[in-house]
Amino acid sequence: MVIRSALTSVLALLLPAAIAGQTVPDEVFGLKSCGSSPPVCGNTPSAVPVHLFSFFVDGSGFRDRGTVTLAGAPVDVDGLAISPVHGLLAFRIDRAPNGQVDGSYLLGLDPHTAVAYPRGPRLTREVRGAAIDAQGALWTLDSAANELVRIDPVLGFELGAGLPLRESGRPFSVSDISDLAIAGDGTFHVTSRNEIYTLDVTTGDLTLVLTDTGTGNAGATFVTAAGPRTLITFDVNYIDDLFRYDLSLPNTPRTLLIGNVLPLFNAGRGDLASLPNDVVVARCAFRNGSGVNPAAYGCLSAPVVGRTWRATIDTTPLTAATIVAFALTPDPGLPFLGGEILVGLAPPPSLQTGMGSHSLTLPSVAAMIGSVVPTQGLRIDNVGPTTRLVPLNAQDLVVGL
C-alpha cells in the first residue's frame, strides 16, 4: 500500500526547503591514505588510516570527514567516484600476507561520516583510479594489469574484458599514483605521476597532454563550475597539495588551490571525485550515521523534477512491509530499537509504505531545484509472534535536473 497523500506531503517539505535556499554547493570529495610515514602507518605505498575530505571548487570550505571504516574498522581505499544515482563510491584495497595488493572490492561511502558498506565481490584488480561518465558507466584503472576496466556500479562485478592501455603503439605502464577523470565534453583523461593524458576508451590509446615537474598526481577531477576544462589534482609529493590546471591553455601552469592537505601524516595514495556542478544535478546521497543500520535502502533513479523517482528496499522472507520516511531535516543518529533514526522527527516525517518498491512522481516545479529532502528506509519484519521495526540507512534526495 502507498499512502495517497505522499506527493502532497513531500511537496510540503520540498517547497519550504527551496524557498529557504537549502541548496548543495559545488563540492569536491577526496581520499588521502597513509604511506611512507613510519611509525604512523609503516613504509607502504598506501595504508590505513584513509581520510575522506571535501572542499568547494574555489578552495574554501575544506572539511576532514574522518577515517574511512568498514564494519567499524579502518580500511584502505582508492578509486573514488561519484554518481547522481549511486552516490559516492570507492574501492577497497586488499593485501596478501606479504603486503602485495591482491584484489579490490567496490564500496559505497557515506559522504558525511566516511562509513563504507560493501557493494560487490572481490576483483583480481588493483583499482587506483575511477570515474563515472554521463551515461552512468563506472570506468576504472587497474594499475597492476595496466588496463581500463568497466565495473557494474550497483553489483560491483566486471563488465567484459579489460582494455590494455597503450601510448604511441607501446604498452603503457599505469602507476599506482594515478587517476581517471572525465571533462565536461566527455573526454577521458588519465593522470599518472607527473603526466596528464587524454584517453580513447574504444582503443586504449593515450595521448600526452602535458608533463609537469616533480609531481605525483594521485587524484584528479574536472570541475565544470570553474571552467569547462578545469582540472583539480591531488599531488602526493610529501607536502600533499591540491592544484588546479586550465587544460584549455597549451602547457598550462598549475596554480595552488589548497596546500598541505591533512598534515597528520604523509600521503600514500589519494583520489578526487566531483559531480558536474554547472547545473544542480539530481542525486541521492547515502548516509548511515554510525553504520549500525543495515544498508538496504537504495535509489534506482535520481529525484529529477518532472520525472518519477524510484527506490528499493531489500526484503527478507519475514518482511511484512517497507517504509520510506520523508523529513524536513536530517538527524545524525537517534538511538532506536538497536538502530538509529536518521531523519528529524519535528515536524513528523511523511511515510510511504510498500513492499520493497517505492516511487514518487515529482512535478515540474522550478522552485524545487536544489532542495534537499532527507529520507530513511525502514522495514517491518515479523519475528515469531512479534513485529519488529528495523531502521535502515538514509538517502538525502537532492532535487535537480
NUDRENGU-766238 format. One record per residue (C-alpha): residue number from 1; residue in three letters; y, z, x. Coordinates in steps of 0.5 Angstrom, whole numbers, padded with zeros to 4 digits. Each point is the difference from the previous one (the first is absolute). Layout:
N
(rec NUM; "ala"; (Y; Z; X)) ...
//
This chain:
401
(rec 1; "met"; (0000; 0000; 0000)) (rec 2; "val"; (0007; -0002; 0002)) (rec 3; "ile"; (0006; 0004; -0002)) (rec 4; "arg"; (0004; -0004; -0004)) (rec 5; "ser"; (0007; 0003; 0002)) (rec 6; "ala"; (-0002; -0001; 0007)) (rec 7; "leu"; (0005; -0006; 0001)) (rec 8; "thr"; (0006; 0004; -0003)) (rec 9; "ser"; (-0002; 0006; 0004)) (rec 10; "val"; (0000; -0004; 0006)) (rec 11; "leu"; (0007; -0004; -0001)) (rec 12; "ala"; (0003; 0007; -0002)) (rec 13; "leu"; (-0002; 0002; 0007)) (rec 14; "leu"; (0002; -0006; 0004)) (rec 15; "leu"; (0007; -0002; -0003)) (rec 16; "pro"; (0003; 0007; 0002)) (rec 17; "ala"; (-0003; -0001; 0007)) (rec 18; "ala"; (0003; -0007; 0000)) (rec 19; "ile"; (0007; 0003; -0002)) (rec 20; "ala"; (0000; 0006; 0005)) (rec 21; "gly"; (-0002; -0005; 0006)) (rec 22; "gln"; (-0006; 0002; 0002)) (rec 23; "thr"; (-0002; -0006; 0004)) (rec 24; "val"; (-0004; -0001; 0006)) (rec 25; "pro"; (0004; -0001; 0007)) (rec 26; "asp"; (-0002; -0006; 0005)) (rec 27; "glu"; (-0005; 0004; 0004)) (rec 28; "val"; (-0005; -0001; 0006)) (rec 29; "phe"; (-0006; 0004; 0001)) (rec 30; "gly"; (-0003; 0001; 0007)) (rec 31; "leu"; (-0006; 0004; 0004)) (rec 32; "lys"; (0000; 0003; 0006)) (rec 33; "ser"; (-0006; 0002; 0003)) (rec 34; "cys"; (-0001; 0005; 0007)) (rec 35; "gly"; (-0002; -0003; 0006)) (rec 36; "ser"; (0000; 0001; 0008)) (rec 37; "ser"; (0003; 0007; -0001)) (rec 38; "pro"; (-0005; 0005; 0003)) (rec 39; "pro"; (0000; 0005; -0002)) (rec 40; "val"; (0002; -0001; -0007)) (rec 41; "cys"; (-0005; -0006; -0002)) (rec 42; "gly"; (-0003; -0002; 0006)) (rec 43; "asn"; (0000; -0006; 0004)) (rec 44; "thr"; (-0002; -0005; -0005)) (rec 45; "pro"; (0003; -0006; -0003)) (rec 46; "ser"; (0001; 0003; -0007)) (rec 47; "ala"; (-0002; 0007; -0003)) (rec 48; "val"; (0002; 0005; -0005)) (rec 49; "pro"; (0005; 0002; -0002)) (rec 50; "val"; (0002; -0006; -0003)) (rec 51; "his"; (0007; 0001; -0004)) (rec 52; "leu"; (0003; -0004; -0006)) (rec 53; "phe"; (0007; -0001; 0000)) (rec 54; "ser"; (0005; -0004; -0003)) (rec 55; "phe"; (0007; -0003; 0000)) (rec 56; "phe"; (0005; -0004; -0003)) (rec 57; "val"; (0002; -0007; 0003)) (rec 58; "asp"; (0006; 0002; 0002)) (rec 59; "gly"; (-0003; 0005; 0005)) (rec 60; "ser"; (0002; 0006; -0005)) (rec 61; "gly"; (-0004; 0005; -0004)) (rec 62; "phe"; (-0005; 0001; 0006)) (rec 63; "arg"; (-0006; 0005; -0003)) (rec 64; "asp"; (-0006; 0002; 0003)) (rec 65; "arg"; (-0005; 0000; -0006)) (rec 66; "gly"; (-0005; 0004; 0004)) (rec 67; "thr"; (-0007; 0000; 0003)) (rec 68; "val"; (-0005; -0006; -0003)) (rec 69; "thr"; (-0006; 0004; -0002)) (rec 70; "leu"; (-0007; -0002; -0004)) (rec 71; "ala"; (-0004; 0005; -0003)) (rec 72; "gly"; (0005; 0006; 0003)) (rec 73; "ala"; (-0001; -0002; 0007)) (rec 74; "pro"; (0005; -0005; 0004)) (rec 75; "val"; (-0003; -0007; 0001)) (rec 76; "asp"; (0002; -0006; 0005)) (rec 77; "val"; (0003; -0005; -0004)) (rec 78; "asp"; (0003; -0007; 0001)) (rec 79; "gly"; (0001; -0007; -0003)) (rec 80; "leu"; (0006; 0003; -0005)) (rec 81; "ala"; (0001; -0005; -0006)) (rec 82; "ile"; (0004; 0001; -0007)) (rec 83; "ser"; (-0001; -0004; -0007)) (rec 84; "pro"; (0003; 0001; -0006)) (rec 85; "val"; (-0006; 0001; -0004)) (rec 86; "his"; (-0005; 0003; 0005)) (rec 87; "gly"; (0006; 0005; 0004)) (rec 88; "leu"; (-0001; 0002; 0007)) (rec 89; "leu"; (-0006; -0002; 0004)) (rec 90; "ala"; (-0002; 0001; 0007)) (rec 91; "phe"; (-0007; 0000; 0004)) (rec 92; "arg"; (-0004; 0006; 0003)) (rec 93; "ile"; (-0002; -0001; 0007)) (rec 94; "asp"; (-0007; 0003; 0001)) (rec 95; "arg"; (-0002; 0001; 0007)) (rec 96; "ala"; (-0007; 0001; 0003)) (rec 97; "pro"; (-0002; 0006; 0004)) (rec 98; "asn"; (0002; -0004; 0007)) (rec 99; "gly"; (0007; -0001; -0003)) (rec 100; "gln"; (0000; -0007; -0001)) (rec 101; "val"; (0002; -0003; -0007)) (rec 102; "asp"; (-0006; -0002; -0004)) (rec 103; "gly"; (0003; -0001; -0007)) (rec 104; "ser"; (0006; 0000; -0005)) (rec 105; "tyr"; (0000; 0002; -0008)) (rec 106; "leu"; (0005; -0001; -0005)) (rec 107; "leu"; (0004; 0006; -0002)) (rec 108; "gly"; (0005; 0001; -0006)) (rec 109; "leu"; (0006; 0004; 0003)) (rec 110; "asp"; (0005; 0005; -0005)) (rec 111; "pro"; (0007; -0002; 0003)) (rec 112; "his"; (0002; 0007; -0002)) (rec 113; "thr"; (-0005; 0004; 0003)) (rec 114; "ala"; (-0004; -0004; 0005)) (rec 115; "val"; (-0006; 0002; -0003)) (rec 116; "ala"; (-0005; -0006; 0001)) (rec 117; "tyr"; (-0006; -0002; -0005)) (rec 118; "pro"; (-0006; -0005; 0001)) (rec 119; "arg"; (0001; -0007; -0002)) (rec 120; "gly"; (-0006; -0004; 0003)) (rec 121; "pro"; (-0006; 0000; 0004)) (rec 122; "arg"; (-0001; 0000; 0008)) (rec 123; "leu"; (0002; -0006; 0003)) (rec 124; "thr"; (-0002; -0002; 0007)) (rec 125; "arg"; (0007; -0002; 0002)) (rec 126; "glu"; (0006; 0004; 0004)) (rec 127; "val"; (0006; -0002; -0005)) (rec 128; "arg"; (0006; 0001; 0003)) (rec 129; "gly"; (0005; -0004; -0004)) (rec 130; "ala"; (0000; -0001; -0007)) (rec 131; "ala"; (0005; -0004; -0006)) (rec 132; "ile"; (-0001; -0002; -0007)) (rec 133; "asp"; (0003; -0006; -0002)) (rec 134; "ala"; (0004; -0002; -0006)) (rec 135; "gln"; (-0007; -0002; -0004)) (rec 136; "gly"; (-0003; 0007; 0002)) (rec 137; "ala"; (-0004; -0002; 0005)) (rec 138; "leu"; (-0002; 0005; 0006)) (rec 139; "trp"; (0000; -0003; 0007)) (rec 140; "thr"; (-0002; 0004; 0006)) (rec 141; "leu"; (0000; -0001; 0007)) (rec 142; "asp"; (-0007; 0002; 0004)) (rec 143; "ser"; (0002; 0002; 0007)) (rec 144; "ala"; (-0007; 0000; 0002)) (rec 145; "ala"; (-0002; -0006; -0002)) (rec 146; "asn"; (0007; -0004; 0000)) (rec 147; "glu"; (-0001; -0002; -0007)) (rec 148; "leu"; (0004; -0001; -0006)) (rec 149; "val"; (-0004; 0003; -0006)) (rec 150; "arg"; (0002; 0001; -0007)) (rec 151; "ile"; (-0002; 0006; -0004)) (rec 152; "asp"; (-0001; 0002; -0007)) (rec 153; "pro"; (0006; 0005; -0002)) (rec 154; "val"; (-0004; 0003; -0005)) (rec 155; "leu"; (-0007; 0001; 0002)) (rec 156; "gly"; (0001; -0001; 0008)) (rec 157; "phe"; (-0005; -0005; 0002)) (rec 158; "glu"; (0001; -0006; 0004)) (rec 159; "leu"; (0001; -0007; -0004)) (rec 160; "gly"; (-0003; -0005; 0004)) (rec 161; "ala"; (-0001; -0001; 0008)) (rec 162; "gly"; (0006; 0002; 0005)) (rec 163; "leu"; (0004; -0006; 0002)) (rec 164; "pro"; (0000; 0000; 0008)) (rec 165; "leu"; (0008; 0000; 0003)) (rec 166; "arg"; (0002; -0005; 0005)) (rec 167; "glu"; (0006; -0002; 0004)) (rec 168; "ser"; (0001; -0007; 0003)) (rec 169; "gly"; (-0007; -0001; -0002)) (rec 170; "arg"; (-0003; 0006; 0004)) (rec 171; "pro"; (-0003; 0006; -0003)) (rec 172; "phe"; (0006; 0006; -0001)) (rec 173; "ser"; (-0002; 0007; 0002)) (rec 174; "val"; (0003; 0005; -0005)) (rec 175; "ser"; (0003; 0006; 0003)) (rec 176; "asp"; (-0001; 0007; -0004)) (rec 177; "ile"; (0007; 0000; 0001)) (rec 178; "ser"; (0001; -0005; -0006)) (rec 179; "asp"; (0002; -0001; -0007)) (rec 180; "leu"; (0001; -0005; -0005)) (rec 181; "ala"; (0006; -0002; -0004)) (rec 182; "ile"; (0002; -0005; -0006)) (rec 183; "ala"; (0007; -0003; 0000)) (rec 184; "gly"; (0004; -0001; -0007)) (rec 185; "asp"; (-0002; -0007; 0000)) (rec 186; "gly"; (-0008; 0001; 0001)) (rec 187; "thr"; (0000; -0001; 0008)) (rec 188; "phe"; (-0005; 0004; 0003)) (rec 189; "his"; (0002; 0004; 0007)) (rec 190; "val"; (-0004; 0004; 0005)) (rec 191; "thr"; (0003; 0005; 0005)) (rec 192; "ser"; (-0005; 0001; 0006)) (rec 193; "arg"; (0003; 0005; 0005)) (rec 194; "asn"; (0007; -0004; 0002)) (rec 195; "glu"; (-0001; -0006; -0003)) (rec 196; "ile"; (0001; -0003; -0007)) (rec 197; "tyr"; (-0004; -0006; -0003)) (rec 198; "thr"; (0000; -0004; -0006)) (rec 199; "leu"; (-0007; -0001; -0003)) (rec 200; "asp"; (-0003; -0005; -0004)) (rec 201; "val"; (-0005; 0003; -0005)) (rec 202; "thr"; (-0004; -0006; -0001)) (rec 203; "thr"; (-0002; -0002; 0007)) (rec 204; "gly"; (0001; 0007; 0004)) (rec 205; "asp"; (0006; -0004; 0005)) (rec 206; "leu"; (0005; 0005; 0003)) (rec 207; "thr"; (0007; -0003; 0002)) (rec 208; "leu"; (0004; 0005; 0004)) (rec 209; "val"; (0007; 0001; -0002)) (rec 210; "leu"; (0003; 0005; 0005)) (rec 211; "thr"; (-0002; 0004; 0006)) (rec 212; "asp"; (0003; 0007; 0001)) (rec 213; "thr"; (0000; 0004; 0006)) (rec 214; "gly"; (-0003; 0007; 0000)) (rec 215; "thr"; (-0002; 0001; -0007)) (rec 216; "gly"; (-0006; 0001; -0004)) (rec 217; "asn"; (0001; -0001; -0007)) (rec 218; "ala"; (-0006; 0003; -0003)) (rec 219; "gly"; (0003; 0000; -0007)) (rec 220; "ala"; (0004; -0006; -0004)) (rec 221; "thr"; (0003; -0002; -0007)) (rec 222; "phe"; (0005; -0004; -0003)) (rec 223; "val"; (0006; 0003; -0004)) (rec 224; "thr"; (0003; -0005; -0004)) (rec 225; "ala"; (0005; 0004; -0003)) (rec 226; "ala"; (0003; 0000; 0007)) (rec 227; "gly"; (-0001; -0008; 0001)) (rec 228; "pro"; (-0005; -0005; -0001)) (rec 229; "arg"; (-0003; 0000; 0007)) (rec 230; "thr"; (0002; 0007; 0002)) (rec 231; "leu"; (-0006; 0004; 0003)) (rec 232; "ile"; (0000; 0007; 0002)) (rec 233; "thr"; (-0005; 0002; 0005)) (rec 234; "phe"; (-0003; 0007; 0003)) (rec 235; "asp"; (0000; 0000; 0007)) (rec 236; "val"; (-0005; 0005; 0003)) (rec 237; "asn"; (0002; 0000; 0007)) (rec 238; "tyr"; (0000; 0007; 0001)) (rec 239; "ile"; (0007; 0001; -0003)) (rec 240; "asp"; (-0002; -0003; -0007)) (rec 241; "asp"; (0006; -0003; -0002)) (rec 242; "leu"; (0001; -0004; -0007)) (rec 243; "phe"; (0003; -0007; 0002)) (rec 244; "arg"; (0003; -0006; -0004)) (rec 245; "tyr"; (0000; -0007; 0001)) (rec 246; "asp"; (0003; -0006; -0003)) (rec 247; "leu"; (-0005; -0006; 0000)) (rec 248; "ser"; (0005; -0005; -0003)) (rec 249; "leu"; (0003; 0000; 0007)) (rec 250; "pro"; (-0003; -0003; 0006)) (rec 251; "asn"; (-0002; 0005; 0005)) (rec 252; "thr"; (0003; 0006; -0004)) (rec 253; "pro"; (0001; 0006; 0004)) (rec 254; "arg"; (-0002; 0006; -0003)) (rec 255; "thr"; (0004; 0006; -0003)) (rec 256; "leu"; (-0002; 0007; 0000)) (rec 257; "leu"; (-0001; 0003; -0007)) (rec 258; "ile"; (-0003; 0007; 0001)) (rec 259; "gly"; (-0001; 0003; 0007)) (rec 260; "asn"; (-0006; 0005; 0002)) (rec 261; "val"; (-0004; 0000; -0007)) (rec 262; "leu"; (-0003; 0007; -0001)) (rec 263; "pro"; (0000; 0002; 0007)) (rec 264; "leu"; (-0005; 0006; -0001)) (rec 265; "phe"; (-0005; -0005; 0004)) (rec 266; "asn"; (0000; -0007; 0004)) (rec 267; "ala"; (-0003; -0005; -0005)) (rec 268; "gly"; (-0007; -0003; 0001)) (rec 269; "arg"; (0001; -0006; -0005)) (rec 270; "gly"; (0004; -0001; -0006)) (rec 271; "asp"; (0002; -0004; -0006)) (rec 272; "leu"; (0005; -0002; -0005)) (rec 273; "ala"; (0000; -0003; -0007)) (rec 274; "ser"; (0005; -0001; -0006)) (rec 275; "leu"; (0001; -0004; -0006)) (rec 276; "pro"; (0004; -0006; -0001)) (rec 277; "asn"; (0006; 0004; -0003)) (rec 278; "asp"; (0005; -0005; -0001)) (rec 279; "val"; (-0002; 0001; -0007)) (rec 280; "val"; (-0003; 0006; -0004)) (rec 281; "val"; (-0007; -0002; 0001)) (rec 282; "ala"; (-0004; 0004; -0006)) (rec 283; "arg"; (-0006; 0004; 0003)) (rec 284; "cys"; (-0004; 0006; 0000)) (rec 285; "ala"; (0001; 0006; 0005)) (rec 286; "phe"; (-0006; 0004; 0001)) (rec 287; "arg"; (0001; 0008; 0000)) (rec 288; "asn"; (-0005; 0005; 0000)) (rec 289; "gly"; (0003; 0007; 0002)) (rec 290; "ser"; (-0004; 0004; 0005)) (rec 291; "gly"; (-0006; -0005; -0001)) (rec 292; "val"; (-0004; 0005; -0005)) (rec 293; "asn"; (0000; -0005; -0006)) (rec 294; "pro"; (-0006; -0006; 0000)) (rec 295; "ala"; (0004; -0006; 0002)) (rec 296; "ala"; (-0003; -0004; -0006)) (rec 297; "tyr"; (0006; -0003; -0004)) (rec 298; "gly"; (0003; -0007; 0003)) (rec 299; "cys"; (0005; -0005; -0002)) (rec 300; "leu"; (-0003; -0007; -0002)) (rec 301; "ser"; (0006; -0003; 0000)) (rec 302; "ala"; (0008; 0001; 0001)) (rec 303; "pro"; (0005; 0003; -0005)) (rec 304; "val"; (0004; -0006; -0001)) (rec 305; "val"; (0005; -0001; -0005)) (rec 306; "gly"; (-0002; -0005; -0006)) (rec 307; "arg"; (-0008; 0001; 0002)) (rec 308; "thr"; (-0006; 0004; -0001)) (rec 309; "trp"; (-0001; 0006; 0005)) (rec 310; "arg"; (-0008; 0001; 0000)) (rec 311; "ala"; (-0003; 0006; 0004)) (rec 312; "thr"; (-0007; 0003; 0000)) (rec 313; "ile"; (-0003; 0007; 0001)) (rec 314; "asp"; (-0007; 0001; 0003)) (rec 315; "thr"; (-0005; 0003; -0006)) (rec 316; "thr"; (-0007; 0003; 0001)) (rec 317; "pro"; (-0006; 0001; -0005)) (rec 318; "leu"; (0003; 0006; -0002)) (rec 319; "thr"; (0007; -0002; -0001)) (rec 320; "ala"; (0003; 0000; -0008)) (rec 321; "ala"; (0007; -0003; 0001)) (rec 322; "thr"; (0005; -0001; 0005)) (rec 323; "ile"; (0008; 0001; 0000)) (rec 324; "val"; (0006; -0002; 0003)) (rec 325; "ala"; (0006; 0004; 0000)) (rec 326; "phe"; (0007; -0003; 0001)) (rec 327; "ala"; (0005; 0005; 0002)) (rec 328; "leu"; (0007; 0000; 0002)) (rec 329; "thr"; (0000; 0004; 0007)) (rec 330; "pro"; (-0006; 0001; 0005)) (rec 331; "asp"; (-0003; 0006; 0002)) (rec 332; "pro"; (-0002; 0002; 0007)) (rec 333; "gly"; (-0006; 0003; -0003)) (rec 334; "leu"; (-0001; 0006; -0005)) (rec 335; "pro"; (-0007; 0003; 0000)) (rec 336; "phe"; (-0004; -0001; -0006)) (rec 337; "leu"; (-0008; 0000; -0001)) (rec 338; "gly"; (-0002; 0000; 0007)) (rec 339; "gly"; (0005; -0006; 0001)) (rec 340; "glu"; (0008; -0002; 0000)) (rec 341; "ile"; (0004; -0002; -0006)) (rec 342; "leu"; (0005; -0006; 0004)) (rec 343; "val"; (0005; -0001; -0005)) (rec 344; "gly"; (0005; 0004; -0003)) (rec 345; "leu"; (-0001; 0004; -0007)) (rec 346; "ala"; (0007; 0000; -0002)) (rec 347; "pro"; (0001; -0004; -0005)) (rec 348; "pro"; (-0007; 0000; -0002)) (rec 349; "pro"; (-0003; -0007; 0003)) (rec 350; "ser"; (-0003; -0005; -0005)) (rec 351; "leu"; (-0007; -0001; 0000)) (rec 352; "gln"; (-0004; -0007; -0001)) (rec 353; "thr"; (-0008; 0001; -0001)) (rec 354; "gly"; (-0005; -0005; 0001)) (rec 355; "met"; (-0007; 0000; 0004)) (rec 356; "gly"; (0001; -0003; 0007)) (rec 357; "ser"; (0005; -0006; -0002)) (rec 358; "his"; (0008; 0001; -0001)) (rec 359; "ser"; (0005; -0004; -0001)) (rec 360; "leu"; (0008; -0001; -0003)) (rec 361; "thr"; (0004; -0006; -0001)) (rec 362; "leu"; (0007; 0001; 0003)) (rec 363; "pro"; (0006; -0004; -0004)) (rec 364; "ser"; (0004; -0004; 0004)) (rec 365; "val"; (0006; 0005; 0001)) (rec 366; "ala"; (0004; -0001; 0006)) (rec 367; "ala"; (0002; 0008; 0000)) (rec 368; "met"; (-0007; 0002; 0001)) (rec 369; "ile"; (0000; -0004; 0007)) (rec 370; "gly"; (0000; 0005; 0006)) (rec 371; "ser"; (-0002; 0006; -0005)) (rec 372; "val"; (-0006; 0005; 0003)) (rec 373; "val"; (-0005; 0003; -0005)) (rec 374; "pro"; (-0005; 0005; 0003)) (rec 375; "thr"; (-0007; -0001; -0004)) (rec 376; "gln"; (-0006; 0004; 0001)) (rec 377; "gly"; (-0007; -0001; -0002)) (rec 378; "leu"; (-0005; 0005; -0003)) (rec 379; "arg"; (-0007; 0000; -0002)) (rec 380; "ile"; (-0003; 0003; -0006)) (rec 381; "asp"; (-0008; 0002; 0002)) (rec 382; "asn"; (-0005; 0003; -0004)) (rec 383; "val"; (-0004; 0005; 0005)) (rec 384; "gly"; (-0005; 0003; -0004)) (rec 385; "pro"; (0003; 0004; -0006)) (rec 386; "thr"; (0007; 0000; 0003)) (rec 387; "thr"; (0005; -0005; 0000)) (rec 388; "arg"; (0004; -0001; 0007)) (rec 389; "leu"; (0007; -0003; 0001)) (rec 390; "val"; (0000; -0003; 0007)) (rec 391; "pro"; (0006; -0001; 0003)) (rec 392; "leu"; (0000; -0007; 0005)) (rec 393; "asn"; (0006; -0003; 0004)) (rec 394; "ala"; (0006; -0002; -0002)) (rec 395; "gln"; (0003; -0007; 0000)) (rec 396; "asp"; (0008; -0001; 0001)) (rec 397; "leu"; (0002; -0006; -0004)) (rec 398; "val"; (0006; -0004; 0003)) (rec 399; "val"; (0002; -0005; -0006)) (rec 400; "gly"; (0003; -0006; 0003)) (rec 401; "leu"; (-0001; -0008; 0001)) 
//
